[in-house]
């Protein structure tokens, strides 16, 4: 599977997810599951919502870059 999250997006999700978990555990809320999902997205570099809509913040890795062959 190809990653669709850029490094800045991954770090932001991990930070926000951790903050949500801390706040949710303090208030004994189920919102911690949202934080866990964000951390999981950040760690794996893959977002299901982005994949569903064909969106990506990651730079694409083209293995044919630099070749001047017409297609």
N, C-alpha and C positions, 0 to 999 in steps of 0.2 A: 504494500500500500504506500502511496506517495503522500508525503507530509504536505499539509496545506496551511500551516501556521508559520509565520516568520518568528525569529527569535524574540523580537520585542513583544509580539502577540502572546507567545508562550509564557514569557516572564510576567507579563501583565495578568494573565489568567491565573498563574500560580499565586501571585501576590494577592489578588482579589479573592481567589478561592480560599486561601489561608485566613484572610481577614473575615470572610463570611463564616468559616468554620468556628473561629474563636468567638465571634459574637453570638452565633447560634448555640454553641455549647454553653455559653454564659447564661443565655435565656432559655436553655433547654428546649430548643426548637428543632424541627425537622429540616430547616433551611440549611443545615450542615450538609445535607445530601447535594445541594446545589454547589456548595463550595468544593465538595469531593469531586463532582463531575468536572468542574473547572480545572482543578488540579490534575485530574486524569487527562484532560485535553492538553494541558500545558506540558505534561511529562511525555505524552506520546507524540505531540506535534500534529495531531489529527483532530479535526472538528467535524462531526457528522452533519451539522447544519450547513457548514461551508461546502461540504461535499455534495449535499443534496441540491444546493442552488448553484454549484459550479464556481464558487468563489474561493479565492486563495490569496493570502498575504505573503506566502512564501515565494521566493524567487524560483522560477522554473529552471530545472537542470536539463538543458538540451545537450544530448550526447553528440549531436551532429554539428554543434557550434564550431565555427572556424572553417568549415568546409565550404568551398565555393561551388559546389555542384548544383546546377539547376534541378528543380524537381518537376 
